[in-house]
């Protein structure tokens, strides 16, 4: 019996070698909310709360220039109308770059809207919006951003929902020179978030709470004093990753069944012509 127990322990330890477990105490700093953001237990769980007086948020301690970032999120349950749970990468300044996930709350029983956007040199207006194929308030789900010199991919539970390719050769800016931090926040945006602002936040349901766990930053290149932590790109396959045929098929499935807005098809918004990446991609 003792030998079997020893063997089991050896297998468990071996399986954990090389695994870097996310820890909010180590990886992030709470930046606002006056106690409404809390790191729980051993540092694997963080909760953000919103009430009538304030929301809350946190940011990564490090900046990153390219990476694969994963985080599990359980969104605000029930009547979440007017609330926005944001999870994004951003640099600083008027010409900042940004890669956004925003989860727009809704009335009880109505689906969340996943709002995505990409800013390059301070210019956004690249919104795509999706419904999800599950209830994101019942359990944790993994939301990921892959950002490398070739492509940006948004994933939900490993399924790609959106891509933005590097088309600098065609004159389209791509975020590749500004290091970005990871940010997350929960805030009130009832002037626009739910049904265009027609549905306001019902504060009788406050406090609203979103939960975050299992932040994975091991595949992100830390940028410090002008130097990247990713020295040998040949050992980092995600730095040149693109979509394979299976992933491309999953992306098409999501965009055909769950995409509800695409700036690249909004001729009314762009009467002078769609943005150039829309006709080239």
C-alpha positions in Angstrom: 0.0 0.0 0.0 2.8 2.4 0.9 4.6 1.7 -2.4 1.4 2.5 -4.3 0.9 5.7 -2.4 4.5 6.7 -3.1 4.0 5.9 -6.8 0.9 8.0 -6.9 2.7 11.0 -5.3 5.5 10.6 -7.8 3.1 10.7 -10.8 1.3 13.7 -9.3 4.6 15.7 -8.8 5.8 14.7 -12.3 2.6 16.0 -13.8 3.0 19.3 -12.1 6.6 19.9 -13.2 6.7 23.0 -15.5 3.2 24.1 -14.6 3.1 27.7 -13.3 0.0 28.3 -11.3 -1.5 31.8 -11.5 -1.5 33.7 -8.2 -3.2 37.1 -7.9 -1.1 38.1 -5.0 2.0 37.7 -7.1 0.7 38.8 -10.5 -1.7 41.8 -10.1 -2.3 44.8 -8.0 -5.8 46.1 -7.0 -6.0 49.6 -8.4 -9.4 51.0 -7.4 -12.6 50.2 -5.6 -12.0 51.0 -2.0 -12.2 47.4 -0.7 -14.6 46.2 -3.4 -11.9 44.1 -5.0 -10.7 41.2 -2.9 -8.1 38.5 -3.4 -9.5 35.3 -1.7 -7.8 32.3 -0.1 -4.4 31.4 -1.4 -4.5 33.9 -4.2 -6.1 31.8 -6.9 -9.5 33.7 -6.7 -10.2 37.4 -7.1 -13.7 39.1 -6.9 -14.7 42.5 -8.1 -17.9 44.2 -6.9 -20.0 47.1 -8.0 -22.5 49.1 -6.0 -24.1 52.5 -6.5 -21.0 54.3 -5.3 -18.2 52.6 -7.1 -17.0 49.7 -9.1 -13.5 48.1 -8.8 -10.6 46.9 -10.8 -7.1 45.5 -10.9 -4.1 45.4 -13.3 -1.0 43.2 -13.8 2.2 44.2 -12.1 4.1 43.5 -15.3 3.9 44.8 -18.9 3.9 42.4 -21.8 4.9 42.6 -25.4 3.1 39.6 -27.0 1.8 36.6 -25.2 -1.0 34.1 -24.6 -3.1 35.1 -21.6 -5.9 33.0 -20.1 -8.3 33.7 -17.3 -11.4 32.0 -16.0 -14.3 34.4 -15.3 -17.7 33.9 -13.8 -19.9 36.9 -14.7 -22.4 38.8 -12.6 -25.6 36.6 -12.3 -29.2 37.6 -12.4 -30.2 41.1 -13.4 -26.8 42.5 -14.5 -28.3 45.1 -16.8 -26.1 48.3 -17.0 -23.0 46.5 -15.8 -19.8 45.9 -17.7 -17.1 43.4 -16.8 -14.0 44.2 -18.7 -10.9 42.1 -19.3 -8.3 43.7 -21.6 -4.7 44.5 -22.5 -3.7 48.2 -22.9 -0.7 50.4 -23.2 -0.9 54.1 -22.1 -1.2 57.5 -23.7 -3.2 59.1 -26.5 -1.8 56.7 -29.1 -2.3 53.6 -27.0 -2.9 50.1 -28.3 -5.6 47.9 -26.7 -7.2 44.5 -27.0 -10.6 44.3 -25.4 -13.0 41.7 -24.0 -16.1 43.5 -22.4 -19.1 41.6 -21.1 -22.3 43.6 -21.2 -24.9 42.7 -18.6 -28.6 42.2 -19.3 -31.9 41.6 -17.7 -32.4 38.2 -15.9 -32.9 35.5 -18.5 -31.5 37.6 -21.4 -28.0 36.7 -22.8 -24.8 38.5 -22.1 -23.3 40.4 -25.0 -19.5 39.8 -25.5 -18.1 43.1 -26.9 -14.6 43.0 -28.5 -12.5 45.8 -29.8 -9.0 46.5 -31.0 -7.2 49.8 -30.8 -4.0 50.7 -32.7 -2.3 54.0 -32.2 -5.2 55.3 -30.2 -7.9 54.4 -32.8 -10.5 51.8 -32.1 -13.9 51.5 -33.8 -13.3 47.8 -34.6 -16.1 46.3 -32.6 -17.4 42.8 -33.0 -20.1 41.5 -30.7 -21.2 37.9 -29.9 -23.7 36.0 -27.8 -22.3 32.9 -26.0 -23.4 29.3 -26.4 -23.7 28.8 -22.6 -24.7 30.8 -19.5 -21.5 32.6 -18.4 -22.9 33.2 -14.9 -23.4 29.6 -13.8 -19.7 28.6 -13.8 -16.2 29.7 -14.7 -15.2 29.8 -18.3 -11.8 30.5 -19.9 -11.4 33.7 -21.9 -8.0 34.0 -23.7 -6.1 36.5 -25.8 -3.3 35.3 -28.1 -1.2 38.2 -29.3 1.8 37.6 -31.4 3.6 39.5 -34.3 1.3 37.9 -36.9 -2.2 37.7 -35.4 -4.5 38.5 -32.5 -7.0 35.7 -31.6 -9.8 36.0 -29.0 -10.8 32.6 -27.5 -13.7 31.4 -25.4 -13.0 28.0 -23.8 -10.4 27.3 -26.4 -12.7 28.2 -29.3 -11.6 31.2 -31.4 -14.3 33.8 -31.9 -12.4 36.6 -33.5 -9.1 37.3 -35.3 -7.2 40.4 -36.3 -4.2 39.8 -38.6 -1.1 41.9 -39.1 -1.6 43.7 -42.4 1.0 46.4 -41.9 2.3 45.6 -45.4 -1.1 47.0 -46.6 -0.7 50.1 -44.5 -2.9 49.0 -41.6 -1.5 49.6 -38.1 -0.9 46.6 -35.9 -0.1 46.6 -32.2 3.5 45.3 -32.0 5.7 48.0 -30.4 3.9 49.1 -27.3 4.0 46.9 -24.2 0.6 46.4 -22.5 -0.6 45.6 -19.1 -3.6 43.3 -18.3 -6.6 45.1 -16.8 -9.9 43.9 -15.4 -12.8 45.9 -13.9 -16.5 45.9 -13.1 -18.3 49.2 -13.6 -21.6 50.9 -14.3 -22.2 51.8 -17.9 -26.0 52.0 -18.1 -25.8 54.9 -20.5 -24.9 52.5 -23.3 -24.2 48.9 -22.1 -27.7 47.2 -22.2 -29.9 47.7 -25.2 -28.2 50.9 -26.2 -28.7 52.4 -22.7 -32.5 51.9 -22.7 -32.2 49.5 -19.7 -30.7 51.1 -16.6 -28.9 49.4 -13.7 -31.3 48.3 -11.0 -29.4 49.1 -7.8 -31.7 47.0 -5.7 -29.7 44.0 -6.9 -26.4 45.5 -5.8 -23.7 44.6 -4.9 -22.9 43.0 -8.3 -20.0 40.6 -8.2 -17.8 39.0 -10.9 -15.2 36.3 -10.0 -11.8 35.6 -11.6 -9.5 32.7 -11.2 -6.6 30.7 -12.7 -4.9 33.7 -14.4 -2.2 32.2 -16.6 0.6 34.5 -17.7 3.4 31.9 -18.2 3.1 32.3 -22.0 3.4 36.1 -21.9 6.6 38.0 -22.7 7.4 40.3 -19.8 8.8 43.6 -21.0 11.1 45.4 -18.5 13.5 48.2 -19.2 13.3 47.6 -22.9 14.1 43.9 -22.7 11.8 41.0 -23.3 11.8 37.9 -21.2 11.2 35.8 -24.3 14.8 35.2 -25.5 14.4 32.1 -27.8 11.4 32.5 -30.0 12.0 29.0 -31.6 11.0 27.4 -28.2 7.8 29.5 -28.1 5.5 28.1 -30.8 2.7 30.5 -29.8 4.8 33.4 -31.0 4.2 32.3 -34.6 0.9 30.5 -34.1 -1.9 31.0 -36.5 -5.3 29.2 -37.0 -5.2 25.7 -38.3 -8.0 24.2 -40.4 -9.9 22.9 -37.4 -9.7 26.3 -35.5 -10.7 28.1 -38.7 -13.8 25.9 -38.9 -14.7 26.6 -35.3 -14.2 30.4 -35.9 -16.6 30.2 -38.8 -19.1 28.3 -36.7 -19.1 31.0 -34.0 -19.2 33.9 -36.4 -22.1 32.4 -38.4 -24.2 31.4 -35.4 -23.3 33.8 -32.6 -21.9 37.1 -34.0 -24.5 39.8 -33.7 -22.5 42.9 -34.8 -19.5 43.3 -37.1 -18.1 46.7 -37.9 -16.9 45.3 -41.2 -20.5 45.0 -42.5 -21.9 48.3 -41.1 -22.2 50.3 -44.2 -24.5 52.8 -42.5 -21.8 53.6 -40.0 -19.1 53.9 -42.6 -20.9 55.6 -45.6 -17.5 56.7 -47.1 -16.3 53.1 -47.2 -15.5 50.3 -44.8 -12.2 50.4 -42.9 -9.4 48.9 -45.2 -8.8 45.8 -43.1 -12.4 44.8 -43.8 -11.9 44.4 -47.5 -8.4 42.9 -47.3 -8.9 40.3 -44.5 
